[in-house]
Amino acid sequence: MSTTGAMPEIATVMTTASPAAGPYIEFQKVSKAFGTKVVLDEVSFFAMPAETLCILGRSGVGKSVSLALIMGFLKADSGQITVGGEDISGLSESCLERLRKRVTMVFQNGALFDSLSVGENVAFPLRERGELTEDQLLQVADGLLQLVGVGEMRDMLPSELSTGMKRSVAIARAMAAQPECILYDEPTTMVDPMMAILLGDLILKLKMQLHLTSIVVTHDMRLARKLADRIVFLHQGKAIFFGTPHEMEQSELPIIREFLELDELKIDG
């Protein structure tokens, strides 16, 4: 995964979160229901600038819904969500569009444009900004692809890539938007164990090199141990745990113990 020659060019367009006195992202007693099904019930947690927060829990507990709320794709029924110190609950769609330039999301399926090559997918956010010449745009896109380890796939179509490679390209495209924060929705789901390790290493590398704030939705405790500064564990609509990975390991809550023990069984298997 060589990045020789790429990083100086990337540095001209990449930005990191500006210093902030408080959390970069914060949920304060956030609730969300779909009909009679309560998905989040007065959930509170936060992520400080340049930290990684992992959202853990079984399927259907509101992990991905939390990401959609941060992006403004969904509205909370009650409570407050702040991003970069700004309450987003009353923002107009145009303001949310500006927010989505600061906070980007890597979807499970990659959400790449099928008709564009890998390189063109990564260049798309750069081209939209209109700040670079075509040569500069391609150079930065190439540098980002090199950074995530798929530089040689620039001219391929998304349909020619594995699930894991698509996610690597999606991460490169997210970075091209010059975000302060990246949200990852189950980045290691449906990929082989080696690719899961590589994707985890990549997310950690971006955190360490670019100081990005990250929110990672996952059911994979091994990934959480690698990445997380803090973990929130969702169960039956509630945030039953919020703290460091070490504090979670020490928790005596039965559902937490069961989750950790099942994870150990998967490792042993």
Backbone torsions as a table, in degrees:
resi	resn	phi	psi	omega
1	MET	NA	65.6	-176.2
2	SER	-76.1	139.5	177.2
3	THR	-123.0	17.3	-177.7
4	THR	-57.3	127.0	177.2
5	GLY	83.5	-13.0	-175.5
6	ALA	-89.2	-38.9	-171.3
7	MET	-61.8	-40.5	179.1
8	PRO	-57.9	-39.1	179.4
9	GLU	-70.8	-39.4	179.5
10	ILE	-62.2	-38.5	-176.8
11	ALA	-61.8	-21.2	-179.5
12	THR	-75.4	-15.7	-179.9
13	VAL	-121.1	-22.5	-179.0
14	MET	-76.1	143.4	175.7
15	THR	-127.3	161.3	175.7
16	THR	-123.1	166.6	-177.3
17	ALA	-62.2	136.4	175.6
18	SER	-72.3	152.9	-178.8
19	PRO	-57.3	139.3	179.7
20	ALA	-138.3	144.9	-178.1
21	ALA	-71.5	-30.6	-175.3
22	GLY	-120.0	-165.8	-179.7
23	PRO	-60.7	150.1	173.1
24	TYR	-77.0	-41.9	175.7
25	ILE	-126.9	135.3	178.8
26	GLU	-144.9	133.5	169.9
27	PHE	-104.5	128.9	176.6
28	GLN	-123.1	102.1	178.2
29	LYS	51.6	51.2	-177.6
30	VAL	-84.7	131.2	176.8
31	SER	-124.5	144.8	176.9
32	LYS	-150.2	129.0	177.7
33	ALA	-130.1	152.2	172.5
34	PHE	-117.8	102.3	-172.9
35	GLY	65.9	-126.1	179.5
36	THR	-89.5	-5.1	-178.6
37	LYS	-89.1	112.3	177.3
38	VAL	-85.3	116.8	-178.1
39	VAL	-92.7	-44.9	176.7
40	LEU	-125.2	132.7	-175.7
41	ASP	-127.4	94.6	-179.9
42	GLU	52.5	54.9	-177.9
43	VAL	-87.6	133.2	178.4
44	SER	-130.1	134.7	173.0
45	PHE	-167.4	172.6	178.0
46	PHE	-153.1	161.6	172.5
47	ALA	-131.5	126.1	178.2
48	MET	-78.6	159.0	177.7
49	PRO	-55.0	136.7	178.4
50	ALA	69.7	7.2	175.1
51	GLU	-92.7	162.9	170.6
52	THR	-113.8	123.4	173.8
53	LEU	-107.4	129.4	174.2
54	CYS	-104.3	132.4	175.8
55	ILE	-102.7	114.1	-175.8
56	LEU	-111.0	162.0	176.9
57	GLY	147.5	167.1	179.3
58	ARG	-72.1	173.5	179.8
59	SER	-62.4	143.1	173.9
60	GLY	79.8	15.5	-177.6
61	VAL	-99.3	3.9	175.4
62	GLY	102.7	14.3	-179.3
63	LYS	-64.8	-54.2	-179.2
64	SER	-69.9	-30.8	175.3
65	VAL	-60.8	-38.0	178.4
66	SER	-60.0	-41.3	178.3
67	LEU	-65.4	-42.7	179.9
68	ALA	-62.7	-33.8	176.6
69	LEU	-68.0	-41.1	178.6
70	ILE	-61.9	-40.0	-178.7
71	MET	-77.7	-11.8	-177.3
72	GLY	82.2	11.4	175.8
73	PHE	-71.3	-28.6	174.6
74	LEU	-124.8	157.2	176.0
75	LYS	-109.3	137.2	175.3
76	ALA	-69.1	147.5	176.0
77	ASP	-75.7	-32.6	177.6
78	SER	-159.0	168.1	-177.4
79	GLY	92.7	-178.5	-176.5
80	GLN	-129.5	136.0	174.1
81	ILE	-119.9	124.4	176.6
82	THR	-116.2	140.5	177.4
83	VAL	-130.3	121.5	-177.0
84	GLY	59.3	32.9	179.4
85	GLY	81.8	2.3	-176.3
86	GLU	-111.8	128.3	174.9
87	ASP	-69.0	119.7	-174.0
88	ILE	-94.8	-2.9	-171.9
89	SER	-62.5	-33.1	-176.8
90	GLY	-104.5	13.0	-175.9
91	LEU	-72.7	142.3	174.2
92	SER	-73.0	168.3	-179.5
93	GLU	-63.1	-35.2	178.9
94	SER	-67.2	-36.9	176.7
95	CYS	-69.3	-37.1	177.1
96	LEU	-65.1	-35.6	176.8
97	GLU	-62.0	-39.3	176.4
98	ARG	-66.4	-38.0	177.1
99	LEU	-60.1	-39.1	-176.2
100	ARG	-72.8	-6.4	170.8
101	LYS	-84.5	-22.9	177.8
102	ARG	-92.1	-30.9	-179.0
103	VAL	-123.1	115.9	-178.6
104	THR	-115.8	163.7	-173.6
105	MET	-129.6	137.2	173.9
106	VAL	-104.8	109.3	-176.4
107	PHE	-79.7	160.1	179.7
108	GLN	-56.2	-42.2	-176.3
109	ASN	-86.8	1.7	-179.9
110	GLY	85.5	-33.6	179.1
111	ALA	52.5	40.1	178.1
112	LEU	-82.6	156.4	175.7
113	PHE	-79.5	115.7	-174.2
114	ASP	-62.8	-30.5	-175.0
115	SER	-85.2	-6.7	-179.9
116	LEU	-105.1	147.5	175.6
117	SER	-67.6	168.2	177.6
118	VAL	-55.6	-48.2	-179.7
119	GLY	-62.1	-40.8	179.5
120	GLU	-67.8	-34.1	175.8
121	ASN	-61.1	-45.2	-178.8
122	VAL	-69.3	-36.0	-178.7
123	ALA	-73.3	-17.7	-173.1
124	PHE	-54.8	-51.6	179.3
125	PRO	-63.4	-33.5	178.8
126	LEU	-67.1	-41.2	-178.7
127	ARG	-66.9	-36.6	179.4
128	GLU	-62.3	-33.1	-178.7
129	ARG	-72.3	-28.4	176.0
130	GLY	67.3	25.9	-175.6
131	GLU	-103.1	-9.1	-175.2
132	LEU	-121.0	150.2	170.4
133	THR	-70.0	166.3	-179.1
134	GLU	-61.2	-40.9	178.5
135	ASP	-63.1	-43.3	178.8
136	GLN	-64.8	-41.0	-179.6
137	LEU	-59.2	-47.7	-179.2
138	LEU	-67.1	-35.8	179.5
139	GLN	-65.1	-43.4	179.3
140	VAL	-67.3	-43.0	178.5
141	ALA	-59.5	-43.7	177.9
142	ASP	-61.6	-41.4	179.4
143	GLY	-63.3	-40.6	178.1
144	LEU	-66.0	-40.6	177.7
145	LEU	-64.2	-38.7	176.1
146	GLN	-63.6	-40.6	-177.9
147	LEU	-61.0	-37.0	-179.0
148	VAL	-93.5	4.1	170.9
149	GLY	86.6	17.8	-179.1
150	VAL	-128.5	32.2	-177.4
151	GLY	-58.3	-33.7	-177.0
152	GLU	-74.4	-6.2	-177.7
153	MET	-100.2	12.5	-173.2
154	ARG	-52.5	-41.2	-172.9
155	ASP	-94.0	3.4	179.7
156	MET	-83.6	160.1	174.5
157	LEU	-92.2	152.4	178.8
158	PRO	-53.2	-34.7	-179.1
159	SER	-63.8	-17.6	180.0
160	GLU	-90.4	-1.1	-174.9
161	LEU	-103.6	153.8	171.6
162	SER	-73.2	167.5	179.0
163	THR	-58.0	-43.9	-179.3
164	GLY	-65.0	-40.7	178.5
165	MET	-66.5	-37.5	176.4
166	LYS	-59.6	-39.6	180.0
167	ARG	-68.2	-36.4	176.1
168	SER	-61.9	-43.3	178.2
169	VAL	-65.0	-40.4	179.0
170	ALA	-62.1	-36.3	176.9
171	ILE	-66.0	-43.2	177.6
172	ALA	-60.4	-42.2	179.5
173	ARG	-66.7	-38.7	177.4
174	ALA	-61.4	-40.3	179.5
175	MET	-67.4	-30.6	179.8
176	ALA	-63.5	-21.9	178.0
177	ALA	-77.2	1.4	178.9
178	GLN	57.6	52.7	-173.9
179	PRO	-80.1	162.0	167.2
180	GLU	-92.4	-22.2	-175.1
181	CYS	-146.6	140.0	174.6
182	ILE	-121.1	132.8	175.2
183	LEU	-103.3	130.2	-178.7
184	TYR	-115.9	122.3	179.5
185	ASP	-100.5	103.8	178.3
186	GLU	49.1	61.4	-174.2
187	PRO	-64.9	-22.2	-177.0
188	THR	-107.0	7.8	177.8
189	THR	-70.8	137.5	174.7
190	MET	62.8	30.6	171.3
191	VAL	-124.9	158.2	-178.3
192	ASP	-70.7	160.4	-174.7
193	PRO	-56.1	-38.3	-179.6
194	MET	-66.6	-42.8	178.1
195	MET	-66.3	-35.7	177.0
196	ALA	-59.8	-41.3	177.8
197	ILE	-64.6	-44.2	-179.4
198	LEU	-63.7	-40.4	179.0
199	LEU	-66.8	-40.0	176.4
200	GLY	-62.5	-42.1	177.9
201	ASP	-62.8	-38.7	-179.8
202	LEU	-65.0	-46.0	179.4
203	ILE	-61.4	-40.1	178.1
204	LEU	-65.7	-40.5	179.0
205	LYS	-60.8	-43.4	179.9
206	LEU	-65.0	-38.3	177.6
207	LYS	-62.8	-45.9	-174.9
208	MET	-72.1	-39.5	-174.9
209	GLN	-84.0	-36.9	-172.5
210	LEU	-110.7	-5.8	176.4
211	HIS	57.8	39.4	178.4
212	LEU	-80.7	143.1	167.7
213	THR	-74.6	137.6	-177.4
214	SER	-134.9	140.7	170.2
215	ILE	-119.5	122.3	-176.9
216	VAL	-119.2	112.6	172.5
217	VAL	-84.4	127.0	-177.4
218	THR	-159.1	159.6	168.6
219	HIS	-110.4	5.9	-171.8
220	ASP	-98.4	103.6	-177.5
221	MET	-65.7	-30.9	178.3
222	ARG	-64.2	-39.5	176.2
223	LEU	-65.5	-41.6	179.8
224	ALA	-62.4	-41.4	178.5
225	ARG	-61.4	-36.8	-178.7
226	LYS	-71.0	-38.7	-167.0
227	LEU	-104.0	-34.3	-160.2
228	ALA	-78.4	134.8	161.8
229	ASP	-86.0	-36.1	176.4
230	ARG	-139.6	155.0	178.2
231	ILE	-129.6	136.7	167.3
232	VAL	-115.3	132.0	-178.3
233	PHE	-112.2	119.4	-178.2
234	LEU	-98.7	137.1	179.0
235	HIS	-153.0	122.9	178.4
236	GLN	51.0	44.4	174.7
237	GLY	84.0	-7.4	-176.7
238	LYS	-110.6	150.7	168.9
239	ALA	-88.2	94.6	-173.5
240	ILE	-83.0	-13.4	176.0
241	PHE	-147.3	138.9	171.2
242	PHE	-146.7	118.1	-178.1
243	GLY	175.8	-163.2	-178.7
244	THR	-81.7	162.0	175.3
245	PRO	-56.3	-40.0	179.3
246	HIS	-62.3	-43.1	178.9
247	GLU	-64.1	-35.3	177.6
248	MET	-66.3	-40.9	178.3
249	GLU	-59.6	-29.5	-178.1
250	GLN	-90.2	-6.4	-175.8
251	SER	-63.6	141.0	177.2
252	GLU	-101.7	4.5	177.9
253	LEU	-62.1	129.6	-175.0
254	PRO	-55.8	-42.8	-178.0
255	ILE	-67.1	-33.8	176.7
256	ILE	-69.1	-45.0	179.3
257	ARG	-60.1	-42.8	-179.7
258	GLU	-63.0	-43.6	179.9
259	PHE	-61.0	-45.3	-179.1
260	LEU	-67.2	-40.0	-179.5
261	GLU	-67.9	-38.4	175.7
262	LEU	-64.4	-37.3	177.8
263	ASP	-64.0	-40.2	178.4
264	GLU	-64.5	-38.0	177.8
265	LEU	-63.1	-39.3	179.0
266	LYS	-64.9	-38.1	178.7
267	ILE	-65.8	-45.5	-178.8
268	ASP	-64.4	-33.2	-179.0
269	GLY	-70.5	NA	NA
